[in-house]
Amino acid sequence: MKTPVPGDADVLPQAARETGLHQGTHGEAMWPDQRAAGDGPLSEDLRDEINDLRKQIVDLAMERDLLMRSAALWAREAMGR
């Protein structure tokens, strides 16, 4: 399997194919080894932690986008002068 690289959009679909999952279900399915181990539904604490992490991801993505737009604006201004 391909080593995950930050920002590499095809890592999850590739991992899904290699583990026998449909590409569109990788975000909501458990991996086959987790199903075999008998892991059931997530605990409330774990679900809360996951939701907090999802919120952090959204915040970080917005910060990243702002920084990218700022860098692009700075580069355009630097090239125009």
Buried (B, 14 or more C-beta within 10 A) or exposed (E): EEEEEEEEEEBBBBBBBEEEBEEEEBEEBBBEEEEEEEEEEEEEEEEEEEEEEEEEEEEEEEEEEEEEEEEEEEEEEEEEE
